[in-house]
Amino acid sequence: MRSASAVWWACVVSAVLPSLSWAIRVETLTGVLADGRPVEVVAGQVLVRFSTAAAHAQARAAALESRGGRDRGSVGGTDWALVDLPPGMKVSEGLGWVKALPGALAAEPNHVMRPNRTPNDPIVSSQWALRAVNAFGAWEYETGGSSRVTVAVIDAGIDAVHPDLSGKLVGTSRFYDPDLGDGDQSGVNQPPTPACNHATRVAGVAGASSDNGLGIAGMSWGAGLLSLKVFEDNDCDLTDSGCGLSGCATSIAAVVAALNYARTLHNTAAIGKIVVNMSIGDAVTCPGALQAGVTDAVNDGLLLVASAGNDGSGVMSPANCTGVMPVGATDENNAVASFSSRGSAMASYGLVAPGVIVVTSTLGDTYAGATGTSFSAPMVSGAAALVWSARPEFTAEQVKQTLRLSADNIGAMGLASVGSRVMGDASGAGRLNAFRAMRLAVRGTLADFEGDAKAIAFPNPFRPGADGQTTLTVPLEVQGSRLSIKVYDAAGRLVRELSSTSWDGKNTAGARVASGVYTFFVSTDKGSALGRLTVVR
C-alpha cells in the first residue's frame, strides 16, 4: 500500500510515408511550393506541349538528337509529350532548354505522385479520435520519420510483446521502485513488462506501429517508445480493473528518478528528441521535489506532457507543475468531458484532445476503448513528436506553442489569451488539430489556411467489399449548414451526390463503381474543400 502522498492514475478505463520502391529516379525541385518544401519530379524527364505544325517536327527531332534527348511521344493521347532530357541535365535546367525547342508551347516537370498517407491498419476506421484531430491531414505533412523523436512513457510499463508496440521500443527500458526514495532506485526492465495495462494503452495512442496492416494506428508512425516503469508488479494486476487497485500507485521519488534518466538520453543519436508522457496524477499543488525534477528536465530541453486529471476540479500534479503541458479530455461531440480537470494551468499552458473511448492497444495482443485524460495526453505527445520530427530545430517551447496556436476553438469560456486566441480554464487553447499544427510548423503561418482546406477520406484506399463504407471528412473550417458532397470519377463525371459523409462505393444507379481514383467535392455555407480517394475492387 502507498501513502497518501502517492501519485494516482489519471484514467477511467472502459471496455472494449509508406516506404516505396521506385523504378524511376526521383529529383527534387527546391523552393517550388509556397512553404518552401521541395517537389519530387522524375529525373531526366519533362512534359512538353508542342505545336502540331509539321514544319517544327523535323527541326525539333534534330535538336533533341544533337544533345542526346528523345521525344517519347504523346502522353495518353493528349497534346502533351514526354521528353527525355540530355544525359546529366537537371530538370530545372531542362525546362528552359525544351521551351526553346521548335514548336514548344509549354513545359512542366513530370511530377512524382505517391499514395495518400492513410495507414492500412484494419482498426483505423474505428479510431474516431484520429478523425477528430485531423490526424489524416497531418500525415500528409509528416508521419514522424523525418528525424528521430522518442516518446518516453513514465507509467506502468509497456507490454513488450504487443505486436503493435514491440517494434517501436527503443533504448533501455527501466524500472523505478516507488518504495525506494534514496534517488538510486533504477533497475533495467528489458524487455519491458507491464504492472498493469495502463502504459500499454497510453503507448498505443502516442505511437503504435502504423501502416503495418495490423491493429491500430498511433499518432506518430515514426516515433520511438521508451518504457520507464514506475509502478510495482505486486501492487497492480493485469486485469482491466488492475490499474485502479488502491495499492497500484507510485511516488514522486520514482517519477523524478525516471525524469532524470530521460534527461541523459535527450538528443542522443539513438533516441533523438524526447517527449515525456506522464498520464499520472495527484490532486495537490506541484510538490517541491517534483517541480525540481520537472525544471531540470525542461532546462535540458525535454518536452513534458501530462494528463490534467479526471475529477472535474483543479488540474492535478505533475500537470500543474511549471513547464508541463496539461491535457484535458473531449468527447465525440467536441465538448470538454465532464470529468476532465480544469483551472488556470489549462488556460495558461494546456489544450484538450479526445479522451472518451479512445481505441488503443491493450494487454493480450488486443485492442479496446479507453476513457480518461490519461489517453488525451499521449495523443498530444504523439502530435508533438510529429511536429518535432518535421522541425528538429524547434525548442520544446516552440513545439508546445505550435500545438496551442493551431488548436481548434471549441467555445469554452476564456480566462486568458495568446495573441488573438481566447483560452479556457476547461479547454485551454482549444482542441488539438494535428493537421493545423503540422501546417503551422511547416509553413510558419496559418494566415493562408482559409480557402485551402483539405478533405480526407478514410479508409483510403477504399475496398468496398471489405470496408463497407468510407468516411469523407468535412474540414473544421468549412463545417456549416447546407452540406453537399459530390463524388466524381477521373474523367470528371459525377458519380454520386451524397446526403451524408459516408459512401458505400456505389454510383447513383446503385452499382459498385470501378477501381480508380475519385475526387470528392465538399461544400457548405462556410466554404468548400476537395479530396481524393482510391477505390480498389
Protein Blocks (a to p, Z undefined) as FASTA:
>chain_A
ZZfkbccdfbdddddddddddfbdcdddehkbmnopacdddehiacddddfbfklmmmmm
mmmmmnopacebjeehiabdcddddehiafklmmmmmmmpghiabdcdddddddddddfb
fklmmmmmlmmnommmmmmmogolmpccddddddebpafkbmklmmmpgcjdddddfkbc
ghpacccddddddfblmlmmmmmmmmpcehklpajadfblmbccddddfbdfklpccbfk
lmmgmklccdfklmmmmmmmmmmmgopaklmpadddddbdddddddfklmmmmmmmmmno
pacdddfbjnopacddfklpghiacdddddfkopacfklccdjklmmmgccddfehpacd
dehiiacddedjklmmmmmmmmmmmmmmmmmmbcfklmmmmmmmmpccehiacfbdehjb
ccdfklonopcdfklmmmmmmnopaklmgopaccddddddddfklnopacddddfklgce
hiacddddfkopafbdcfbfbdehiafkopacdedddddddddfkbccdddddddZZ
